């Protein structure tokens, strides 16, 4: 005895998932919020490096002193465009964790900049010493700046404008009937 061949049954096809037409809500971080989320962690990182160079015996070989301008350059060359791109790429993601993780990634990219000082000696070992704190600080800075972010919902603005127009029209009609 053999097994019968399966029959193809006409089944219902699933409709394709399409994005809802029209504008989507956006998460906006203003100039003050961006300054808090980028400038504050960068200043803390610079202050930490500067304080490490002041500790006697720690900078005996001179490894930390050249890193200060490199980290400042990384903050400007990698940090500014990186944080602005993260804000632009994830503008429609309303979950703040996505933005924080993006800032952490930008902070981690500060680490490889120390290779500009030269790939010899102990300098490549400083990549995680620079990258991890910068990533943590930038992520924390973005998390701290979260109350400064606002969600712009274009559909809510249109609904509010329609409601205001209807209220104004009814108000004008009430005034005309009273007079």
N, C-alpha and C positions, 0 to 999 in steps of 0.2 A: 504494500500500500504506500502511495506517495502522498506527500503533502501538497494540497492545492496551492496554486499560485495566488498571491495576494491580489485582490482587486483594488484598483484605484477608485476611490470614492470622491465625488465632487465635494470639496470642502471649501469652506469660506476662507477667503484670503484676508489677511490682516491689512488694514490700510497703512500706508507709509506714515511714519512719524514726521511731521513737519513742524518747523518752528512756527509759533503763533505770529501771524502777520502784524506788523506795527512795531512801534518802538518798545524796547524792553527797559526795565528799571536799571539805573546805574548807581554805582557807589562812587561818590565824589569825595576827594580829600583836598581841601583848599590849600592855599599857600602856607598858612600857619600850621595846619596839620602835617603837611609835607616837611616843613622846616623842623617840626618837633620830631617827626619820624626819621629824618635823615641827619639833621645838624646836631641834635642832642647826642645820639649815639656816637657820631664821629668825634665830637668834642670830648666825650668821655674816653674813647679809645686813644685819642691823642694825649689826653692828660695822663692816662695809665702808662703809655709808653714813655712820656716825659718823666714821670715819677720813677719808672724803672731805671732810667739812665742816671738818676740822682742817687740811687742806692750805691754806696761805696763797695767796690769789689765785683759788682754784678756786670758792669760794663768795662771791665779791665781790658778785654781784647778789642773793644770798639765795635761790637756787632750790633748794638742797639741804636747807636747814634745815627748811622746812615739810614735806618729804617723810618725815622720820623718823617723826613720829606717824602719818602716812598709811600708811606701809608697815607699821608696827606694827598699825594698825587692819585693814589688808588681811590681815595674817597671822592675825589673830583672826577677822575676819568672813568672809573667803574661805578662808583656809587650814585652819582647824579643821574647819568643816563639809565642805569640799571633800575633804580627805584621809579623813575618816571615811566620806563617801559613796563614795569610790573603793574603800575597803576593803570596804564593804558590797556595792556593785554587782559587784565582781569577786571575791567570796569563793569562788566555785567555780572560778575560773581559777587553776590551779596554776602557770602560767608567770609568773615574777617580772617579765618584761619588760612585761607588760600593766599591772602595778601601777606600775612605774616610769614608764611613759608617761602613766598617769593622774595621777601626782604632778607630772609635767612640765606637763601641761595645767593643773592647779590653780595651779602657780607662774606660768604665763603669764598667768593671770587676775589676778595681783597688779598687772600693768602698768596696765590701765585705771583703777585706783583713783586714780592721780595726777590724773585729770581732776576729782576732787573739789576739788583746789586751785584750779581755775579753768581753763577751756579757752583762755585767752588767753596770748599770748606763746610762750615756748619749752616750756611745761609739756607739751603733747601730744607733743613730741619726746622726752620722758623715758619714755614708755610702754615702748619696747623696752629702754631702759637699766635699767629696773626689772624688767620682765617676764622677759626672757631669763635674767638671772642668777638670779632667783628660781626659774624653771623648772628650770634646770640644777642649782641647789642642792637643790631638793626632790627631783628625780629621783635625784641622787647620795645624798641622805639615805635615800631608800627602798631604794636598792641596798645601802647600808652596813648597813641594818637587816635585810637578808634573812636573815642567820644567826639572828636573833631570831624569825623567823616559823616556824610549825610547821604541818604538815598534819595535820588531824584526819580520819581515815577511819572513819566510823561502822560500815561493814561489817567492818573489821578489828577494831574493838572488840567487835562481836557475835561474831565468830569466836573471838576470844581468850576471851570469857566462856563460850562453849559449850565450848571446849577445856578451860578451867579446871573447868567443871562436870563434864565427862566424866572428867577426871583425878581430881577429888575423889570422884566416884561409884566409880571403879575402886579408888581407895585405900581407901575405906570397905569395899568388897566384899573386898579383900585382907585387911583387918584382921579382918573377920568370919570368913573361912575359916581364918585362922591360929589363932583363939581357940578 
